[in-house]
Amino acid sequence: MQSLQILFIGIAALLAGVAIGLIAAPAPDTDDEAARVLLELQSEITASLHTLDTRLAAAAYDLGATGLDTDPAREILLETSTIHPSVIDSTTVGPDGIIRAAEPPAYHDVEGTDVSDQLATQHILATHRPIMSRILPVAEGIDASFISAPVFTREGIADEPPGMFIGFTSVVFRPDLLIGEAALPVVAGTPYTICVVDTDGRVIYDTDPDQIGLPLDDPIYTAYPELVAFVTRVTEERQGKGSYTFRGETKESIWTTVSLYGTEWRVAVNRIAD
């Protein structure tokens, strides 16, 4: 049994390596040190996402033998909720889109919530394939993302045949905490700042914490049309370089992309222009 689980986790890790998109090189003719920082940052964020995804895949496998809301299932969810400091909780959701279980106990009150209106939930229920959501208001009462993996029965649950889709399991996490843990050691002692946006231009992470969560149409940005045009370009291109002026400072920037299951984050390294 243990060997089967190890094999499953190994396959899941291999698939995750394919699913987590990497742009291996920044735009040409960029500052060598900025390029090094960007690639290291990309690697660290990718590794953190890979950890969440791989551990979630193992949990989904185990839940296939326990069901979604049994005591053993809750033990699995509780363990999964501790895999990274950015994780808020771990949940199971039935094929009807209702949260069946949530751990740790502080989030038991979200059980019974209907999340079938979420696009990511609709996707996994329709396709039975893993997904990472965009940042959105979640049942836990905050804006967050979640990674979800389908759960299929194995060895039969309640007389159900093996291989039957019974729902999915998720880790709900704060991208700003995940990225911040990866970013701070990379830029420490350098002249660079970090900004990560989604493909809508929403700030997922910024060295300036006051900007985290702001949309591109926030008044703080619309006062700088050149900045809005630059960020719009960033959302449209998976990698590149450019410059912009914000709050009296002109900055040079290079960016690349980290993605998981088709959801993309643009990761930018910036410095004040000479």
ZADO-1210 file (C-alpha; in nm, 4 decimals, padded with zeros to 6 digits):
<atoms>
<atom x="00.0000" y="00.0000" z="00.0000" code="MET" pos="1"/>
<atom x="00.2778" y="00.2405" z="00.0924" code="GLN" pos="2"/>
<atom x="00.4560" y="00.1715" z="-00.2344" code="SER" pos="3"/>
<atom x="00.1397" y="00.2559" z="-00.4277" code="LEU" pos="4"/>
<atom x="00.1102" y="00.5864" z="-00.2450" code="GLN" pos="5"/>
<atom x="00.4750" y="00.6697" z="-00.3143" code="ILE" pos="6"/>
<atom x="00.4207" y="00.5890" z="-00.6817" code="LEU" pos="7"/>
<atom x="00.1117" y="00.8094" z="-00.6905" code="PHE" pos="8"/>
<atom x="00.2919" y="01.0997" z="-00.5262" code="ILE" pos="9"/>
<atom x="00.5803" y="01.0607" z="-00.7684" code="GLY" pos="10"/>
<atom x="00.3459" y="01.0748" z="-01.0665" code="ILE" pos="11"/>
<atom x="00.1670" y="01.3742" z="-00.9177" code="ALA" pos="12"/>
<atom x="00.4972" y="01.5540" z="-00.8689" code="ALA" pos="13"/>
<atom x="00.5937" y="01.4843" z="-01.2295" code="LEU" pos="14"/>
<atom x="00.2617" y="01.6188" z="-01.3542" code="LEU" pos="15"/>
<atom x="00.2964" y="01.9221" z="-01.1282" code="ALA" pos="16"/>
<atom x="00.6343" y="01.9921" z="-01.2813" code="GLY" pos="17"/>
<atom x="00.4656" y="02.0063" z="-01.6208" code="VAL" pos="18"/>
<atom x="00.1696" y="02.2073" z="-01.4936" code="ALA" pos="19"/>
<atom x="00.3760" y="02.4727" z="-01.3167" code="ILE" pos="20"/>
<atom x="00.4800" y="02.6966" z="-01.6045" code="GLY" pos="21"/>
<atom x="00.8270" y="02.8444" z="-01.6075" code="LEU" pos="22"/>
<atom x="00.9710" y="03.1039" z="-01.8395" code="ILE" pos="23"/>
<atom x="01.3347" y="03.0065" z="-01.8077" code="ALA" pos="24"/>
<atom x="01.4977" y="03.3298" z="-01.9200" code="ALA" pos="25"/>
<atom x="01.4142" y="03.6980" z="-01.8709" code="PRO" pos="26"/>
<atom x="01.4106" y="03.9459" z="-02.1559" code="ALA" pos="27"/>
<atom x="01.7452" y="03.9846" z="-02.3354" code="PRO" pos="28"/>
<atom x="01.9859" y="04.2726" z="-02.2677" code="ASP" pos="29"/>
<atom x="01.8779" y="04.3099" z="-01.9062" code="THR" pos="30"/>
<atom x="02.1016" y="04.3860" z="-01.6099" code="ASP" pos="31"/>
<atom x="02.2737" y="04.0601" z="-01.5122" code="ASP" pos="32"/>
<atom x="02.2117" y="04.1017" z="-01.1402" code="GLU" pos="33"/>
<atom x="01.8437" y="04.1882" z="-01.1926" code="ALA" pos="34"/>
<atom x="01.8095" y="03.8820" z="-01.4148" code="ALA" pos="35"/>
<atom x="01.9701" y="03.6641" z="-01.1475" code="ARG" pos="36"/>
<atom x="01.7341" y="03.7982" z="-00.8815" code="VAL" pos="37"/>
<atom x="01.4342" y="03.7454" z="-01.1078" code="LEU" pos="38"/>
<atom x="01.5233" y="03.3859" z="-01.1913" code="LEU" pos="39"/>
<atom x="01.5925" y="03.3022" z="-00.8278" code="GLU" pos="40"/>
<atom x="01.2639" y="03.4590" z="-00.7245" code="LEU" pos="41"/>
<atom x="01.0776" y="03.2684" z="-00.9935" code="GLN" pos="42"/>
<atom x="01.2382" y="02.9446" z="-00.8798" code="SER" pos="43"/>
<atom x="01.1523" y="03.0009" z="-00.5132" code="GLU" pos="44"/>
<atom x="00.7872" y="03.0878" z="-00.5801" code="ILE" pos="45"/>
<atom x="00.7533" y="02.7893" z="-00.8111" code="THR" pos="46"/>
<atom x="00.9016" y="02.5597" z="-00.5459" code="ALA" pos="47"/>
<atom x="00.6508" y="02.6858" z="-00.2877" code="SER" pos="48"/>
<atom x="00.3573" y="02.6279" z="-00.5213" code="LEU" pos="49"/>
<atom x="00.4965" y="02.2855" z="-00.6077" code="HIS" pos="50"/>
<atom x="00.5065" y="02.1965" z="-00.2363" code="THR" pos="51"/>
<atom x="00.1416" y="02.2906" z="-00.1892" code="LEU" pos="52"/>
<atom x="00.0348" y="02.1080" z="-00.5027" code="ASP" pos="53"/>
<atom x="00.2287" y="01.7875" z="-00.4332" code="THR" pos="54"/>
<atom x="00.1149" y="01.7606" z="-00.0720" code="ARG" pos="55"/>
<atom x="-00.2428" y="01.8285" z="-00.1783" code="LEU" pos="56"/>
<atom x="-00.2220" y="01.5494" z="-00.4379" code="ALA" pos="57"/>
<atom x="-00.1111" y="01.3087" z="-00.1635" code="ALA" pos="58"/>
<atom x="-00.4012" y="01.4218" z="00.0561" code="ALA" pos="59"/>
<atom x="-00.6466" y="01.3674" z="-00.2295" code="ALA" pos="60"/>
<atom x="-00.5138" y="01.0148" z="-00.2727" code="TYR" pos="61"/>
<atom x="-00.5563" y="00.9396" z="00.0989" code="ASP" pos="62"/>
<atom x="-00.9076" y="01.0872" z="00.1052" code="LEU" pos="63"/>
<atom x="-01.0025" y="00.8405" z="-00.1646" code="GLY" pos="64"/>
<atom x="-00.9943" y="00.5725" z="00.1065" code="ALA" pos="65"/>
<atom x="-01.1536" y="00.7749" z="00.3894" code="THR" pos="66"/>
<atom x="-01.4297" y="00.9780" z="00.2298" code="GLY" pos="67"/>
<atom x="-01.4661" y="01.3542" z="00.2599" code="LEU" pos="68"/>
<atom x="-01.5951" y="01.4143" z="00.6129" code="ASP" pos="69"/>
<atom x="-01.4963" y="01.1227" z="00.8352" code="THR" pos="70"/>
<atom x="-01.2658" y="01.1520" z="01.1363" code="ASP" pos="71"/>
<atom x="-00.9716" y="01.0098" z="00.9372" code="PRO" pos="72"/>
<atom x="-01.0489" y="01.2617" z="00.6612" code="ALA" pos="73"/>
<atom x="-01.0306" y="01.5456" z="00.9135" code="ARG" pos="74"/>
<atom x="-00.6911" y="01.4229" z="01.0308" code="GLU" pos="75"/>
<atom x="-00.5686" y="01.4386" z="00.6713" code="ILE" pos="76"/>
<atom x="-00.7069" y="01.7920" z="00.6273" code="LEU" pos="77"/>
<atom x="-00.5545" y="01.9090" z="00.9545" code="LEU" pos="78"/>
<atom x="-00.2125" y="01.7829" z="00.8517" code="GLU" pos="79"/>
<atom x="-00.2468" y="01.9405" z="00.5073" code="THR" pos="80"/>
<atom x="-00.3342" y="02.2772" z="00.6616" code="SER" pos="81"/>
<atom x="00.0108" y="02.2925" z="00.8225" code="THR" pos="82"/>
<atom x="00.2226" y="02.2431" z="00.5104" code="ILE" pos="83"/>
<atom x="00.3043" y="02.6129" z="00.4624" code="HIS" pos="84"/>
<atom x="00.2609" y="02.9320" z="00.6684" code="PRO" pos="85"/>
<atom x="00.0505" y="03.0843" z="00.3897" code="SER" pos="86"/>
<atom x="-00.2202" y="02.8152" z="00.4188" code="VAL" pos="87"/>
<atom x="-00.5436" y="02.9284" z="00.5856" code="ILE" pos="88"/>
<atom x="-00.7226" y="02.5948" z="00.5921" code="ASP" pos="89"/>
<atom x="-00.7786" y="02.2736" z="00.4023" code="SER" pos="90"/>
<atom x="-01.1249" y="02.1653" z="00.2907" code="THR" pos="91"/>
<atom x="-01.3223" y="01.8990" z="00.1107" code="THR" pos="92"/>
<atom x="-01.6094" y="01.9801" z="-00.1237" code="VAL" pos="93"/>
<atom x="-01.8729" y="01.7384" z="-00.2507" code="GLY" pos="94"/>
<atom x="-01.9903" y="01.7043" z="-00.6123" code="PRO" pos="95"/>
<atom x="-02.2752" y="01.9427" z="-00.5253" code="ASP" pos="96"/>
<atom x="-02.0283" y="02.2242" z="-00.4502" code="GLY" pos="97"/>
<atom x="-02.0930" y="02.2170" z="-00.0732" code="ILE" pos="98"/>
<atom x="-01.8001" y="02.2301" z="00.1709" code="ILE" pos="99"/>
<atom x="-01.8094" y="01.9018" z="00.3628" code="ARG" pos="100"/>
<atom x="-01.5199" y="01.9491" z="00.6030" code="ALA" pos="101"/>
<atom x="-01.2647" y="02.2169" z="00.6922" code="ALA" pos="102"/>
<atom x="-00.9623" y="02.2075" z="00.9186" code="GLU" pos="103"/>
<atom x="-00.8234" y="02.3453" z="01.1468" code="PRO" pos="104"/>
<atom x="-01.1241" y="02.3679" z="01.3829" code="PRO" pos="105"/>
<atom x="-01.1264" y="02.7495" z="01.3686" code="ALA" pos="106"/>
<atom x="-01.2833" y="02.7126" z="01.0222" code="TYR" pos="107"/>
<atom x="-01.5498" y="02.4537" z="01.1003" code="HIS" pos="108"/>
<atom x="-01.8075" y="02.7289" z="01.0536" code="ASP" pos="109"/>
<atom x="-01.7499" y="02.7297" z="00.6755" code="VAL" pos="110"/>
<atom x="-01.8766" y="02.3726" z="00.6513" code="GLU" pos="111"/>
<atom x="-02.2064" y="02.3599" z="00.4647" code="GLY" pos="112"/>
<atom x="-02.1202" y="02.6661" z="00.2542" code="THR" pos="113"/>
<atom x="-02.2156" y="02.6450" z="-00.1122" code="ASP" pos="114"/>
<atom x="-01.9135" y="02.7421" z="-00.3246" code="VAL" pos="115"/>
<atom x="-02.0538" y="02.6187" z="-00.6557" code="SER" pos="116"/>
<atom x="-02.0696" y="02.9753" z="-00.7890" code="ASP" pos="117"/>
<atom x="-01.6892" y="02.9997" z="-00.7979" code="GLN" pos="118"/>
<atom x="-01.5446" y="02.9537" z="-01.1463" code="LEU" pos="119"/>
<atom x="-01.2598" y="02.7349" z="-01.0212" code="ALA" pos="120"/>
<atom x="-01.5075" y="02.5127" z="-00.8373" code="THR" pos="121"/>
<atom x="-01.7198" y="02.4832" z="-01.1496" code="GLN" pos="122"/>
<atom x="-01.4091" y="02.3883" z="-01.3470" code="HIS" pos="123"/>
<atom x="-01.2982" y="02.1025" z="-01.1222" code="ILE" pos="124"/>
<atom x="-01.6523" y="01.9688" z="-01.0829" code="LEU" pos="125"/>
<atom x="-01.6921" y="01.9628" z="-01.4612" code="ALA" pos="126"/>
<atom x="-01.3471" y="01.8363" z="-01.5597" code="THR" pos="127"/>
<atom x="-01.2307" y="01.6414" z="-01.2516" code="HIS" pos="128"/>
<atom x="-00.8889" y="01.8021" z="-01.3032" code="ARG" pos="129"/>
<atom x="-00.6714" y="02.0059" z="-01.0619" code="PRO" pos="130"/>
<atom x="-00.6843" y="02.3849" z="-01.0687" code="ILE" pos="131"/>
<atom x="-00.5516" y="02.6947" z="-00.8937" code="MET" pos="132"/>
<atom x="-00.8010" y="02.9754" z="-00.8534" code="SER" pos="133"/>
<atom x="-00.7472" y="03.3447" z="-00.8970" code="ARG" pos="134"/>
<atom x="-00.7622" y="03.5591" z="-00.5843" code="ILE" pos="135"/>
<atom x="-01.1259" y="03.5892" z="-00.4804" code="LEU" pos="136"/>
<atom x="-01.3452" y="03.6289" z="-00.1703" code="PRO" pos="137"/>
<atom x="-01.3562" y="03.2843" z="-00.0079" code="VAL" pos="138"/>
<atom x="-01.5854" y="03.1288" z="00.2518" code="ALA" pos="139"/>
<atom x="-01.3217" y="03.1911" z="00.5199" code="GLU" pos="140"/>
<atom x="-01.4011" y="03.5636" z="00.5004" code="GLY" pos="141"/>
<atom x="-01.0880" y="03.6917" z="00.3271" code="ILE" pos="142"/>
<atom x="-00.9541" y="03.7307" z="-00.0251" code="ASP" pos="143"/>
<atom x="-00.7377" y="03.4281" z="-00.1036" code="ALA" pos="144"/>
<atom x="-00.6520" y="03.1657" z="-00.3642" code="SER" pos="145"/>
<atom x="-00.6971" y="02.7911" z="-00.3481" code="PHE" pos="146"/>
<atom x="-00.5445" y="02.4899" z="-00.5172" code="ILE" pos="147"/>
<atom x="-00.7838" y="02.1985" z="-00.5643" code="SER" pos="148"/>
<atom x="-00.7321" y="01.8324" z="-00.6490" code="ALA" pos="149"/>
<atom x="-01.0037" y="01.5788" z="-00.7381" code="PRO" pos="150"/>
<atom x="-01.0777" y="01.2884" z="-00.5043" code="VAL" pos="151"/>
<atom x="-01.1556" y="00.9462" z="-00.6486" code="PHE" pos="152"/>
<atom x="-01.2548" y="00.6421" z="-00.4451" code="THR" pos="153"/>
<atom x="-01.0023" y="00.3661" z="-00.4023" code="ARG" pos="154"/>
<atom x="-01.0689" y="00.0251" z="-00.2538" code="GLU" pos="155"/>
<atom x="-01.4337" y="00.1272" z="-00.2295" code="GLY" pos="156"/>
<atom x="-01.6006" y="00.3699" z="00.0119" code="ILE" pos="157"/>
<atom x="-01.9447" y="00.2827" z="00.1462" code="ALA" pos="158"/>
<atom x="-01.9774" y="00.0174" z="-00.1230" code="ASP" pos="159"/>
<atom x="-01.8845" y="00.2635" z="-00.3986" code="GLU" pos="160"/>
<atom x="-01.6658" y="00.1174" z="-00.6725" code="PRO" pos="161"/>
<atom x="-01.3031" y="00.2339" z="-00.6996" code="PRO" pos="162"/>
<atom x="-01.2311" y="00.5263" z="-00.9294" code="GLY" pos="163"/>
<atom x="-01.5537" y="00.7166" z="-00.8652" code="MET" pos="164"/>
<atom x="-01.5279" y="01.0970" z="-00.8400" code="PHE" pos="165"/>
<atom x="-01.6671" y="01.2009" z="-00.5008" code="ILE" pos="166"/>
<atom x="-01.5567" y="01.5655" z="-00.4876" code="GLY" pos="167"/>
<atom x="-01.2319" y="01.7487" z="-00.4314" code="PHE" pos="168"/>
<atom x="-00.9974" y="01.8784" z="-00.1656" code="THR" pos="169"/>
<atom x="-00.8380" y="02.2231" z="-00.1480" code="SER" pos="170"/>
<atom x="-00.5767" y="02.4244" z="00.0316" code="VAL" pos="171"/>
<atom x="-00.6857" y="02.7854" z="00.0769" code="VAL" pos="172"/>
<atom x="-00.3834" y="03.0154" z="00.0982" code="PHE" pos="173"/>
<atom x="-00.2721" y="03.3774" z="00.0911" code="ARG" pos="174"/>
<atom x="-00.0483" y="03.4365" z="-00.2118" code="PRO" pos="175"/>
<atom x="00.1074" y="03.7457" z="-00.0528" code="ASP" pos="176"/>
<atom x="00.2402" y="03.5369" z="00.2364" code="LEU" pos="177"/>
<atom x="00.3632" y="03.2608" z="00.0067" code="LEU" pos="178"/>
<atom x="00.5417" y="03.5067" z="-00.2232" code="ILE" pos="179"/>
<atom x="00.6727" y="03.7196" z="00.0624" code="GLY" pos="180"/>
<atom x="00.8429" y="03.4251" z="00.2299" code="GLU" pos="181"/>
<atom x="01.0165" y="03.3480" z="-00.0988" code="ALA" pos="182"/>
<atom x="01.0939" y="03.7076" z="-00.1964" code="ALA" pos="183"/>
<atom x="01.2393" y="03.8633" z="00.1159" code="LEU" pos="184"/>
<atom x="01.5578" y="03.6508" z="00.1328" code="PRO" pos="185"/>
<atom x="01.6160" y="03.6934" z="-00.2406" code="VAL" pos="186"/>
<atom x="01.6123" y="04.0757" z="-00.2417" code="VAL" pos="187"/>
<atom x="01.7668" y="04.1334" z="00.1000" code="ALA" pos="188"/>
<atom x="02.0702" y="04.3598" z="00.0649" code="GLY" pos="189"/>
<atom x="01.9954" y="04.4461" z="-00.2993" code="THR" pos="190"/>
<atom x="01.8600" y="04.7683" z="-00.4567" code="PRO" pos="191"/>
<atom x="01.5630" y="04.5794" z="-00.6027" code="TYR" pos="192"/>
<atom x="01.1950" y="04.5813" z="-00.5146" code="THR" pos="193"/>
<atom x="00.9430" y="04.3141" z="-00.6071" code="ILE" pos="194"/>
<atom x="00.5930" y="04.3352" z="-00.7462" code="CYS" pos="195"/>
<atom x="00.3697" y="04.0438" z="-00.8473" code="VAL" pos="196"/>
<atom x="00.0426" y="04.0994" z="-01.0305" code="VAL" pos="197"/>
<atom x="-00.2194" y="03.8706" z="-01.1799" code="ASP" pos="198"/>
<atom x="-00.3332" y="03.8980" z="-01.5406" code="THR" pos="199"/>
<atom x="-00.6005" y="04.1491" z="-01.4397" code="ASP" pos="200"/>
<atom x="-00.3353" y="04.3812" z="-01.2977" code="GLY" pos="201"/>
<atom x="-00.4282" y="04.3231" z="-00.9343" code="ARG" pos="202"/>
<atom x="-00.1289" y="04.3476" z="-00.7013" code="VAL" pos="203"/>
<atom x="-00.0757" y="04.0067" z="-00.5412" code="ILE" pos="204"/>
<atom x="00.2467" y="04.1041" z="-00.3679" code="TYR" pos="205"/>
<atom x="00.4558" y="04.4190" z="-00.3405" code="ASP" pos="206"/>
<atom x="00.7568" y="04.5225" z="-00.1360" code="THR" pos="207"/>
<atom x="00.5292" y="04.8082" z="-00.0241" code="ASP" pos="208"/>
<atom x="00.2585" y="04.6211" z="00.1734" code="PRO" pos="209"/>
<atom x="00.0104" y="04.9080" z="00.1325" code="ASP" pos="210"/>
<atom x="-00.0206" y="04.8203" z="-00.2365" code="GLN" pos="211"/>
<atom x="-00.1058" y="04.4514" z="-00.1880" code="ILE" pos="212"/>
<atom x="-00.4567" y="04.3799" z="-00.3087" code="GLY" pos="213"/>
<atom x="-00.4993" y="04.7002" z="-00.5091" code="LEU" pos="214"/>
<atom x="-00.6524" y="04.6731" z="-00.8589" code="PRO" pos="215"/>
<atom x="-00.5008" y="04.8503" z="-01.1569" code="LEU" pos="216"/>
<atom x="-00.7914" y="05.0962" z="-01.1669" code="ASP" pos="217"/>
<atom x="-00.7294" y="05.2148" z="-00.8114" code="ASP" pos="218"/>
<atom x="-00.6900" y="05.5970" z="-00.7977" code="PRO" pos="219"/>
<atom x="-00.3376" y="05.5556" z="-00.6616" code="ILE" pos="220"/>
<atom x="-00.2407" y="05.4154" z="-01.0041" code="TYR" pos="221"/>
<atom x="-00.4756" y="05.5933" z="-01.2448" code="THR" pos="222"/>
<atom x="-00.3037" y="05.9206" z="-01.1534" code="ALA" pos="223"/>
<atom x="-00.0054" y="05.7806" z="-01.3505" code="TYR" pos="224"/>
<atom x="-00.1195" y="05.6859" z="-01.7037" code="PRO" pos="225"/>
<atom x="00.2305" y="05.5738" z="-01.7986" code="GLU" pos="226"/>
<atom x="00.2279" y="05.3263" z="-01.5086" code="LEU" pos="227"/>
<atom x="-00.1156" y="05.1929" z="-01.6065" code="VAL" pos="228"/>
<atom x="00.0032" y="05.1419" z="-01.9639" code="ALA" pos="229"/>
<atom x="00.3148" y="04.9634" z="-01.8422" code="PHE" pos="230"/>
<atom x="00.1263" y="04.7272" z="-01.6092" code="VAL" pos="231"/>
<atom x="-00.1272" y="04.6576" z="-01.8847" code="THR" pos="232"/>
<atom x="00.1613" y="04.5472" z="-02.1029" code="ARG" pos="233"/>
<atom x="00.2932" y="04.3284" z="-01.8218" code="VAL" pos="234"/>
<atom x="-00.0432" y="04.1527" z="-01.7944" code="THR" pos="235"/>
<atom x="-00.0428" y="04.0829" z="-02.1684" code="GLU" pos="236"/>
<atom x="00.3170" y="03.9608" z="-02.2091" code="GLU" pos="237"/>
<atom x="00.4627" y="03.6643" z="-02.0207" code="ARG" pos="238"/>
<atom x="00.8081" y="03.8201" z="-01.9984" code="GLN" pos="239"/>
<atom x="00.9718" y="04.1492" z="-02.0857" code="GLY" pos="240"/>
<atom x="01.1417" y="04.4674" z="-01.9715" code="LYS" pos="241"/>
<atom x="01.0462" y="04.8333" z="-01.9523" code="GLY" pos="242"/>
<atom x="01.0293" y="05.1406" z="-01.7340" code="SER" pos="243"/>
<atom x="00.7663" y="05.3519" z="-01.5630" code="TYR" pos="244"/>
<atom x="00.7328" y="05.6555" z="-01.3380" code="THR" pos="245"/>
<atom x="00.5470" y="05.6365" z="-01.0072" code="PHE" pos="246"/>
<atom x="00.5493" y="05.8867" z="-00.7205" code="ARG" pos="247"/>
<atom x="00.8298" y="06.0894" z="-00.8729" code="GLY" pos="248"/>
<atom x="01.0626" y="05.7952" z="-00.9313" code="GLU" pos="249"/>
<atom x="01.1454" y="05.6349" z="-01.2645" code="THR" pos="250"/>
<atom x="01.2070" y="05.2645" z="-01.2317" code="LYS" pos="251"/>
<atom x="01.3430" y="04.9997" z="-01.4655" code="GLU" pos="252"/>
<atom x="01.1683" y="04.6639" z="-01.4538" code="SER" pos="253"/>
<atom x="01.2019" y="04.3122" z="-01.5874" code="ILE" pos="254"/>
<atom x="00.9379" y="04.0465" z="-01.5416" code="TRP" pos="255"/>
<atom x="00.8574" y="03.6839" z="-01.6049" code="THR" pos="256"/>
<atom x="00.5756" y="03.4405" z="-01.5275" code="THR" pos="257"/>
<atom x="00.4950" y="03.1720" z="-01.2737" code="VAL" pos="258"/>
<atom x="00.1866" y="02.9629" z="-01.3415" code="SER" pos="259"/>
<atom x="-00.0003" y="02.6670" z="-01.2020" code="LEU" pos="260"/>
<atom x="-00.2771" y="02.4895" z="-01.3933" code="TYR" pos="261"/>
<atom x="-00.3169" y="02.7863" z="-01.6273" code="GLY" pos="262"/>
<atom x="-00.3417" y="03.0586" z="-01.3606" code="THR" pos="263"/>
<atom x="-00.0554" y="03.3029" z="-01.4179" code="GLU" pos="264"/>
<atom x="00.1280" y="03.5484" z="-01.1966" code="TRP" pos="265"/>
<atom x="00.3611" y="03.8119" z="-01.3408" code="ARG" pos="266"/>
<atom x="00.6716" y="03.8493" z="-01.1244" code="VAL" pos="267"/>
<atom x="00.8641" y="04.1762" z="-01.1651" code="ALA" pos="268"/>
<atom x="01.1986" y="04.2973" z="-01.0303" code="VAL" pos="269"/>
<atom x="01.2345" y="04.6762" z="-01.0204" code="ASN" pos="270"/>
<atom x="01.5033" y="04.9319" z="-00.9386" code="ARG" pos="271"/>
<atom x="01.5354" y="05.3081" z="-00.9558" code="ILE" pos="272"/>
<atom x="01.6787" y="05.4101" z="-01.2940" code="ALA" pos="273"/>
<atom x="02.0302" y="05.5551" z="-01.2987" code="ASP" pos="274"/>
</atoms>
